[in-house]
């Protein structure tokens, strides 16, 4: 992660920004069958295949969970600056 200075600002980012950012950087977002969690998935793997799940996003995520989500997006191939722009922090 190049922009560690932005991590503190993740406290102010609402969970739905992560959903819109995921689609903006090229992932698929699906609602899980129960609860309020959303799965962020790779586009090239069928939705039925669990190997395509990158992370889950949900209301009430702590800053630590938000950091893990950002790292998961990066590991899955998303451009870090695009992620920060999608979260309105750049």
SERO-4910 file (N, C-alpha, C, O; in steps of 0.05 Angstrom, whole numbers):
BEGIN
 pado doro    nc1    nc2    nc3   cac1   cac2   cac3    cc1    cc2    cc3    oc1    oc2    oc3
  Unk    A     17    -23      0      0      0      0     18     25      0     34     29     18
  Unk    A     15     41    -21     32     65    -24     23     89     -7     39    103      3
  Unk    A     -3     92     -5    -14    117      7    -24    111     36    -48    114     42
  Unk    A     -6    104     53    -13     97     81    -24    121     96    -38    118    116
  Unk    A    -18    145     86    -28    170     99    -58    172     97    -70    187    112
  Unk    A    -70    158     79   -100    160     75   -115    140     93   -139    142     95
  Unk    A   -101    122    106   -114    102    122   -130    114    145   -153    105    150
  Unk    A   -120    135    158   -135    147    180   -162    158    170   -181    159    186
  Unk    A   -163    167    145   -188    179    135   -209    158    128   -232    165    123
  Unk    A   -202    132    129   -222    111    123   -244    111    144   -266    101    138
  Unk    A   -240    122    168   -261    124    188   -285    138    177   -308    132    184
  Unk    A   -281    158    160   -302    175    150   -316    165    124   -334    177    114
  Unk    A   -306    142    114   -317    131     89   -340    112     96   -337     94    112
  Unk    A   -363    117     83   -387    100     87   -383     74     71   -370     74     51
  Unk    A   -396     53     81   -393     27     69   -402     25     40   -391     10     24
  Unk    A   -423     41     33   -432     40      5   -412     52    -15   -414     45    -39
  Unk    A   -393     68     -6   -372     77    -24   -354     54    -32   -344     54    -54
  Unk    A   -351     34    -15   -336     11    -22   -349     -6    -44   -336    -17    -61
  Unk    A   -376     -7    -43   -391    -21    -64   -388     -7    -91   -382    -20   -111
  Unk    A   -391     19    -91   -389     34   -117   -360     33   -127   -355     31   -151
  Unk    A   -341     34   -109   -312     33   -117   -306      6   -129   -292      4   -148
  Unk    A   -317    -15   -117   -312    -42   -127   -321    -45   -156   -307    -56   -173
  Unk    A   -344    -35   -162   -354    -36   -190   -338    -18   -208   -333    -24   -231
  Unk    A   -330      5   -198   -314     24   -214   -287     13   -222   -277     18   -244
  Unk    A   -275     -4   -204   -248    -15   -211   -250    -42   -225   -230    -55   -231
  Unk    A   -275    -51   -231   -278    -74   -248   -286   -100   -234   -284   -122   -246
  Unk    A   -296    -99   -210   -305   -123   -196   -336   -124   -198   -349   -105   -206
  Unk    A   -347   -147   -192   -376   -151   -190   -384   -152   -161   -370   -163   -144
  Unk    A   -406   -139   -155   -417   -139   -127   -443   -154   -127   -461   -147   -142
  Unk    A   -446   -173   -109   -471   -189   -107   -480   -188    -78   -463   -188    -59
  Unk    A   -506   -188    -74   -517   -188    -47   -519   -217    -39   -528   -234    -54
  Unk    A   -509   -223    -15   -511   -250     -5   -540   -257      2   -557   -239      5
  Unk    A   -546   -282      4   -574   -291      6   -587   -281     32   -612   -278     33
  Unk    A   -572   -277     53   -584   -268     78   -566   -246     90   -542   -245     85
  Unk    A   -578   -230    106   -563   -209    120   -558   -185    102   -571   -181     81
  Unk    A   -540   -168    111   -535   -143     97   -507   -142     85   -496   -121     80
  Unk    A   -495   -165     81   -468   -167     69   -469   -169     39   -488   -181     27
  Unk    A   -449   -157     26   -446   -158     -3   -419   -171     -9   -400   -166      5
  Unk    A   -419   -189    -28   -394   -202    -37   -382   -187    -60   -396   -180    -79
  Unk    A   -356   -181    -59   -342   -169    -81   -327   -192    -95   -312   -207    -82
  Unk    A   -332   -194   -121   -322   -218   -136   -306   -209   -161   -309   -187   -171
  Unk    A   -289   -227   -170   -274   -223   -195   -293   -228   -218   -310   -246   -217
  Unk    A   -290   -212   -239   -308   -214   -262   -304   -240   -278   -323   -250   -290
  Unk    A   -279   -250   -279   -273   -272   -297   -280   -300   -285   -275   -320   -298
  Unk    A   -290   -300   -261   -297   -326   -248   -328   -326   -243   -338   -306   -233
  Unk    A   -342   -347   -251   -371   -348   -248   -380   -342   -219   -366   -349   -200
  Unk    A   -402   -330   -216   -413   -322   -190   -417   -346   -172   -414   -343   -147
  Unk    A   -423   -369   -183   -427   -393   -167   -402   -404   -155   -403   -419   -136
  Unk    A   -379   -396   -165   -353   -406   -156   -342   -389   -134   -337   -365   -137
  Unk    A   -338   -400   -111   -329   -386    -87   -301   -375    -90   -293   -357    -76
  Unk    A   -285   -386   -109   -258   -377   -113   -257   -348   -124   -236   -335   -124
  Unk    A   -280   -338   -134   -281   -311   -144   -286   -290   -124   -284   -266   -130
  Unk    A   -291   -298    -99   -297   -278    -78   -271   -265    -69   -252   -279    -61
  Unk    A   -271   -238    -70   -247   -223    -61   -250   -216    -32   -232   -219    -16
  Unk    A   -274   -205    -25   -279   -197      3   -309   -192      6   -324   -194    -13
  Unk    A   -318   -187     30   -345   -179     35   -346   -150     46   -327   -141     58
  Unk    A   -368   -136     40   -371   -109     49   -398   -107     64   -418   -120     55
  Unk    A   -399    -93     86   -424    -91    101   -425    -65    117   -404    -52    121
  Unk    A   -448    -57    125   -452    -33    141   -440    -37    169   -442    -59    180
  Unk    A   -427    -17    179   -415    -18    205   -387    -29    206   -377    -37    227
  Unk    A   -373    -30    183   -346    -39    182   -328    -21    199   -330      4    198
  Unk    A   -310    -33    214   -291    -17    230   -268     -8    211   -266    -17    188
  Unk    A   -252     10    221   -230     20    204   -211     -3    197   -200     -4    175
  Unk    A   -206    -21    215   -189    -44    210   -200    -61    187   -185    -71    170
  Unk    A   -226    -66    187   -239    -81    166   -237    -66    139   -232    -78    118
  Unk    A   -241    -40    140   -239    -24    116   -211    -25    104   -208    -26     79
  Unk    A   -190    -25    121   -163    -28    112   -159    -55     98   -147    -57     77
  Unk    A   -170    -76    110   -169   -103     98   -183   -104     71   -173   -118     52
  Unk    A   -205    -90     68   -220    -89     43   -203    -76     21   -201    -86     -1
  Unk    A   -191    -53     28   -173    -39      9   -150    -57      0   -144    -59    -23
  Unk    A   -138    -71     19   -116    -89     13   -125   -112     -5   -110   -120    -23
  Unk    A   -149   -122      0   -160   -144    -16   -165   -134    -45   -159   -149    -64
  Unk    A   -175   -110    -48   -178    -99    -75   -151    -97    -89   -150   -104   -113
  Unk    A   -131    -88    -75   -104    -85    -88    -93   -113    -95    -83   -116   -117
  Unk    A    -95   -132    -77    -86   -159    -83   -100   -172   -107    -88   -188   -121
  Unk    A   -125   -164   -110   -141   -176   -132   -135   -161   -159   -146   -169   -180
  Unk    A   -118   -141   -158   -109   -129   -183   -119   -101   -188   -114    -89   -210
  Unk    A   -134    -89   -170   -143    -61   -174   -121    -41   -169   -103    -46   -153
  Unk    A   -122    -20   -184   -102      2   -181   -107     17   -156   -130     25   -151
  Unk    A    -87     20   -139    -90     33   -113   -101     61   -115   -119     69   -100
  Unk    A    -91     77   -134   -100    105   -136   -130    105   -145   -145    123   -136
  Unk    A   -138     86   -162   -166     85   -169   -184     79   -145   -207     88   -143
  Unk    A   -174     62   -128   -189     55   -103   -193     80    -86   -215     87    -78
  Unk    A   -171     94    -81   -173    118    -65   -191    140    -77   -205    154    -63
  Unk    A   -190    142   -104   -207    161   -118   -237    153   -115   -254    170   -110
  Unk    A   -242    127   -117   -269    117   -114   -280    122    -86   -304    126    -82
  Unk    A   -262    121    -66   -270    126    -38   -271    156    -32   -276    163     -9
  Unk    A   -265    172    -52   -266    202    -50   -244    212    -31   -248    232    -17
  Unk    A   -221    198    -29   -200    206    -12   -176    218    -28   -156    227    -16
  Unk    A   -178    217    -54   -157    229    -72   -170    249    -90   -157    262   -106
***
